[in-house]
Amino acid sequence: MADTTKIEDKAERKKLKRAARKKAAPKAKRTTPRGSNKKKVKKMARGQSKR
């Protein structure tokens, strides 16, 4: 992504960012599913919330 911090005009900045996004190489497909390293929560007792 191009550094657009120096550009004050919002429309101009947006235009540059879009151009940079189009030019950038496509990201590789994920190797692991999203959220696979999240803490897994065991099924809790039904009824009143326990967490």
N, C-alpha and C positions, 0 to 999 in steps of 0.2 A: 504494500500500500504506500502511495506517495505521501510525503510529509506535507500536510496542508495547514499546519498550525499558523503559518505566517499570513495566509490569505484571510482577509476580513470578510469579503463578500460571500454570503452563504451559498448563493446559486453557483458562483464560480467554483467554490470549494467542492460542491456536490458534483459538478460536471467533471472535475479532475479525478475525484474519487471513483466515479463510475467508469471513467476511461481506464483507470489503473486496475479496477476489478476485472474489466473485460480482458485486459492484456495479461493478467496474472495466470500462471499455469493452473489447471484444474487440480483440486485437492484429491488425494488418493482416497479410495474407498476405505471405510473403517475395517480394521482387522478384528477388533472385538466389539461385541454389541455395546451400544450406549448404556451407561449406568451399570456396567458389569462389576465395577469395583466399589459400588455403593454398599453400605452396611445393609445386610439382609435382616429383616425383622420377622421373627417367628410369629405365627398366628397367635393372637392373644385371646383371652377370655372374651366371649361375646357379651354384649350388654354395655354397662357403663364404661366409658373410656378409661383406659389404664395408662395412657401416656399422653 
